[in-house]
């Protein structure tokens, strides 16, 4: 594990950009970016367009390691290049941004008010490729929809089990047990989740993981995780909240930084000139970084 990158995540002032929309969420991401499905045909064209969008964001002079300390990539983005350089290397060497990789393959069907991740039989091979591409860490998402003890525990058990597999490969895992912001019992689900995450963190020995969590109902609710010696960083997902709401909630949670996806690209459009695009992105990055530092 790159110690310089580790220290950047531990002590850096800023946030982690989530640029990891996968096949299922790409059409929506492109639509929000001003490109309708009628404007392209087939997956290859769709993924070319989303890579162009991500490249435009990353290459913008406003996107740099002084405010963006990390970026989470989709597998296909890791395998592609920006300006003739592998994406992860471009991020770190040109921008000072630590590269992460989304490794999950989507969600299983809901059981006990939660969706664990689909099986990942090829994970070891993917982790080998990630190491070869100079990726620092990984991210994987499950979803908790209600305050069901069995469902929450199933999500957490799987996250830690796969997290240990990722640690064994020499990469830093971001465990993402998202609590759905529309959960009818969100605060209660968060209480169950925190207890399970603390128990899991206690059992890590001298190893560290990161957590990516939904912004909680109670401010500083995850303070014990932020301060836990086995937790490198706690980052927050926007989860469907507007950028304004996400930033407001984030700023009230000390030690938690953003890892926003939709809230990061809100307001960006393929139809904007480079000057308009950069101006919009600069304002977005400034607001998210300020909320991350304030928290």
N, C-alpha and C positions, 0 to 999 in steps of 0.2 A: 504494500500500500504506500502510495506517495506521501511522505511525511509533510512536504510543503502544502500539498492539497488538503491533507488532514487538518493542518493548522489553519488554513484558509476557511474551512467550514467551521472549525471550533471558534475562531476569534474574529472572522470577517464581519464587516458591517454591511449588511445588504440582505438580499433574498435569493431564493432558488427559483429560476424560471422553469415552469413545466411545459416543455415543448414536445409532449409525448402522445398526442392524439394518435390512436391506432385505427385500424380499418373501419370499425363500427362508428367511431366518432368523427372521422375525417370529413364526411360530407357536410355535417353540421358546422364544423370548424371553417370549412371553405365558404359555406353560405354566409356565416357571420363576417367573413373576410370579403364578401361581395362577389363571390363566384358561385353561380347557381349550377345545379347538377346538369342542366341543359347545355352548359358551356363546355362539358368534357364528356368523354365516353370511355368507360372501362377503368379498371383499377390502376393500370399503369399510368394513364394520364392523370388520374386523381392523385396518385402518390407523387408524381412529378410536380404537380401544382402545390401540394402541401410542403414539399421540400423547398420549392421556390419561396413560399411564404416564410418558412423557418430560416432559410438562408438570408432573406431580406432583413428579418429581425436581428439575427446574429451579426450580420455584417454592418448593421447600422452603427454609426459612431457613438450613438447614445447607449448601446448595449456593451458594457464592459465591466471588468471585475471590481471596479470601485463601488458599484452599487449592486451588481448581479454576481453573487459569489459562486453560484452553481447553476447547471441546466440539466434537466432530465430529458433524455432523448428516446424516441421510438427506435426499435431495432433497425428498421430500414434507414433511419437517419444516421445511425452509427455506421452503417455500411456504405453510406454515400460520402461525397466530398463537398467542401465549400472552398471555392477559389483554388481548386486543384489539390486541396489538403484534406485528409480524413477529418470528419466533423469534430471528433473528440480532440484531436491534436490542434485543430484550428481554434477551438474554444479555449484551451489552456495556453497554448503558445502565443496566440495572437490577441487574446482577450483577457487572459487571467481568470477564466471561468472554469470551475471544476466540473467535469462531465460525469453524469449518472446515466444509467440505462433502465428503462422500464422492462421488466422481465416476465410479468404475468401474462397469461393467455386469455384473460377475461374471467368472467364470473360464472360459477355454477348456479343451478336453480336455487331459489330461496328455500331454506329449511330452518325452522325454529327462529323465524324473524331475522335471518341473516343469509348472506351469500358468501361462501368461502370461494377461493380461487379454483379454477379448473386445474386439473392435474398438469404438471410440467415435466413430462418424461425426458425432455431434451435439455433440461436446465443446465446440467454440467457442461454440455457442449457449448451452450450459449455463454456461460461464464468464462470458458476458455477463450472464446472469440472476443468477449469483452476485455479480458486481460490483454489479448493481443492488440486490441485497438486502443489501449491506454485509458480505459474507463476506470474511474475511481470507485464508484458504488452503483447500487441498483435500487429500484423501487418497485413495489408490488402492492396491488390494491384489492381489498375485500370491502364488503359493505354490510353495515349493521342497520337494520330497519326498525327494530323495536327492542325494548328492554327485556330480552329473553336471556336468562343466564346461560342456558345450553348453547344458544346461537352465538352469543358473545364469546364464550369460552372456546367454541369450535374455531372461530375466526382467529382468536389470539394464539391458540395452540398451533394452528397451521402457519401463521405468520412467523412465530419463533422457530418452528421446525425448519422452514425454508430459509429463514434468516441465518441459522447455524450452518446450513449448507453453503450459503453465500460467503459467510465469514471464513469457512474452511477453504474457499477458493481465493482468499486474500482480498476480497472486496467488501466495501462498507454497505450493509443493507439498510434501506429506508423501509420500515414496516408501516403500511398504510391501512389501518382498520377504520375506514371512513364511517362516521355515523351520519346517516341520511338527514339532511336539515329538515326534511318534512316528516320525520319520525313523530308519531303521536306522543311518544314518551322520551323525547331526546335527552333531557337532563338525567333521567333514570338510566338510560342506556349508557350515558357517559360515565356515570358512577360505577356501573358494572365493568365498563371497559377500563377505567383507570385502575381499579383494584387488580384486574387480570394482568394489565401491562406492568404494574409495579412488581407483582409476583414473578412475572417472566423476566424482568430486568434484574431482579435480585438473584436469579438463578444463572446469570450469564458468567459468573466468575470474574475474570479480569478483562472480559471482552466488552466492546461497546457496539451499540446499534443506534440508529436514528428512528424517530417516529414522525409520521406525517398524519396529522389529526384534524378533524373538523373543528372549526372555531367553536368553543364551548358556550353554553348558556351562562355559566358563572365565570366571571373574570378570574384569571389566574388559576383556573381549576386544575390545570396540569402542572402546577409549580413543582410538585414533588418529582415529576418526571424530568422537568427542565434541570433540576438540581441533582439528579441521580448520577452517581459516578459512572454507571454503565451506559449512560445515554449521551452520545456526542452532541446531538442537537434535536430540538423539537421544532418541526416546521408545520405550517398550517395550510390546509387546502381551502379554496374559496367555496367549493361545494354547491354552487348555484346562487350564492349571495352575489349581489352586484359588487362592483369594485369598491364603491363608496361604503357599503355596509361591511364588506370584508376588511377594508382598511380600518374602519372605525372599531370593529371588534378586535382586530389584531393589535391595534395600538394600546388596548387595555390589558393585554396579556404579556407580562414581562418575560423576556428571554425567549419568546417564540418569534420566529421569522416566517415570512410568507413563502409558499411554494404554489403560486397561482398559475392556472392555465387559461381558462376563459377570461378571467378578470385581467390577465396580462394583455390579451389580444383585443379586448373590448375597444372599439373605436377605430381599429386599424382596417384599412381597405385596400384591395388590389388596385382600385381606381385612383388612389391618392398619388400625387407626385412624390418624389423622394423627399423633398423638403417638408411636405405636409405629413408624410408618413413618419419621418424622423421627429418632427415636432410633437406629434401625437404620442409616439412611443416614449419620447423623453419625459413628457408630463406624466405618463403612466408609471414609468420606472421610478421617477422621483417620488410619486405619491406612495407607491408600494414600499420603496426603500425607507422612506420616512416613517411609515407605520411599523415596519420591521424593527427599525432602530429605536423607535419610541417605546415599543413594547418591552 
